[in-house]
Amino acid sequence: MTARSAAGRCPPTTWLGPLLLVACLLVSRSTTEEVSENCSHMIGNGHLQFLQQLIDSQMETSCQIAFEFVDQEQLNDPVCYLKKAFLLVQDIMEDTMRFKDNTPNANVIVQLQELSLRLRSCFTRDYEEQDKACVRTFYETPLQLLEKIKNVFNETKNLLKKDWNIFSKNCNNSFAKCSSQGRERQHKEPSDPQLPGFVFRLLVPSIILVLLAVGGLLFYRRRRRSHREPQTVDSPMEQPEGSPLTQDEDRQVELPV
C-alpha cells in the first residue's frame, strides 16, 4: 500500500476542526443578528394600542391598589429604570392585573405576557441581591397603574430601536446607590405606608363630632331664646308713677262707701 493511498484512508481530523469553528462563528453571528433585529422590532404599535384599549376600558374610580414599582426619584438613569421596571411589570401582570378568563382584556394580558417572555433575551440580568433596590410600594388607581405599564413598553420600544443592545448595561452600581439611600431614609424617617389612611379615618369622625356639638349648641340657644320671648310679651307693662290711670285708681279708693 502506497503512502498516498494510506493517507487517503486516514480520517480528515486535521481540517475538520477549523471547519467546525468557522461554522460555529457563522451560526453565532447569524443568531446575534437575528436577536438584534427581533429586539429592535419586537414591541410594535399594536401592543401599545392594546394597552390603550385596556386604559380606555377601565372604570373611573378613586379606589387604590398597592403594587411595587420603581422609585424614579431614586433611580434617574433611564436605562436602569426600564431594566428594573421591565421585571416588575412581569410580576404585576402575573399577580395584580387579573381579568375574567376569555375576555378581551384577559386576552390582551396574555399577549403582553408572551411579549415579555420574548423580550427577556434583550435584557441582561443583574445580581439578584439588588432585586428590591430602588423599589417602593405605590398606592394608585388601576388607571394610573396601566398608564405606568404603557409608558414602560413605549420607552423600551424607543430605546431598542436606537440600540438593540442598550439593556446589556450593568446597573449594579446604580442599584447599590438606591440601596444605600433607602437605608438612610429608613434610619432618618421611619414611615408607615398605612399611616395616611389611619390619620384620615381618625380625623373624619372627629370633625363630624365637632360639627354635631356645634349644631346642638346653636339649636339649644335658639330654642331657649324662643321660650323667653312669649314671657316678655305677656308680662304687664310697667306704668310710670303719676300717670292718669294710676290717679283714677287712687280716687276710686278714696271715695266713701
GISULCOR-V819556 format. One line per field, one symbol per residue. ss: DSSP state (2 for helix, 1 for strand, 0 for the rest). phi: phi as a letter, one per 40 degrees, with the letter a starting at -180 (. if undefined). A space follows every 50 residues. Layout:
BEGIN
ss=???
phi=???
END
This chain:
BEGIN
ss=00222222200022222222222222222222222222222000222222 22222200000000111111000000022222222222222222200000 00022222222222222222220000022200001111110222222222 22222222222200022200022222222222222222000000222222 22222222222222222222222222222222220000000002222222 2222000
phi=.cccccccccccccbcccccccccccccccccccccccccbccbcccccc ccccccccccaccbbcacacccccbcccccccccccccccccccbbcbbc cgbdcccccccccccccccdccbccccccccccgbacbbbcdcccccccc ccccccdcccccacbcccccbcccccccccccccccccbcbbcccdcccc ccccccccccccccccccccccccccccccccccccccbccgcdcccccc ccccccc
END
